[in-house]
Amino acid sequence: MNFFDRLHDRIRTVDSVVSVGLDPDPSRIPEHLREYDLPRWAFNRRIIDATHEHAAVYKPNAAFYEDPDGWRALEETIAYAHGKGVPVLLDAKRADIGNTTRQYARALERVDAITVNPYMGRDSLQPFLADEESGVFVLCRTSNPGGADLQGLELSSGERVYERVAALADLWNENDNVGLVVGATQPEELEALREQVPDLPFLVPGVGAQGGDAEAAIEYGLADGVGLVNSSRGIIFAGENSEAKGASGSRAGGPRDQGEEFAKASGQAAKRLKARLNRYRD
């Protein structure tokens, strides 16, 4: 089974298309976890324990792990997520040429899917595309405001750059392992891209802290029921300034005083997002 077949089964098992972004900003990790040998791993383990029943995938962003202890924390996180039966999508946005991109593609030995950057063309992505069992999500129309600087430029053909990327990704999908990253912050473009490439699953960021359109993310992000809607900060840091009270009756606050309540809050946030998205799935 390739990644999207496995993802289809996972979505059915947990009745969820929620991707939980594991981006453990060290400055926001609760203080009581900072004494651990690997604070990011200690944080992620608690998040996974609290959210795995609602997660279709976990999406760690490589930027939060790029130091020796970080890579150790990431390896532990991947293994623990797999132990819970949850696939892992590494948000790495990798691509290069020749031997360099082959080294980048070795990440697929540990994770189930990866995000890649198409700016350098097909040869820079070939080692990823050739891996029939792994998922490859190609950056297409991102959720950040500056995405329009390049992605929205009009080509001589009349296409926008992001539309050309979608067309190329569709051609590159020879192994049925390609999806697109398309943000929820521009729902009209999300709709247009779905019409253009009806069979490619989308990874849709921007629904959580960025306030993207949840209904559009479901209506246009899924291909035959397969796709992902990601929330990172909106789930893993839901305990910050939360109104929820812990067992002691004290309010959950920022990273220094929220205790173990942060994990409970993340589980509740993942459950709420799952329910919110599922209203539009039927």
Summary of the structure (lengths in Angstrom):
residues: 282
radius of gyration: 18.5
end to end distance: 25.7
largest distance: 63.8
contacts: 1008
relative contact order: 0.15
helix: 49%
strand: 16%
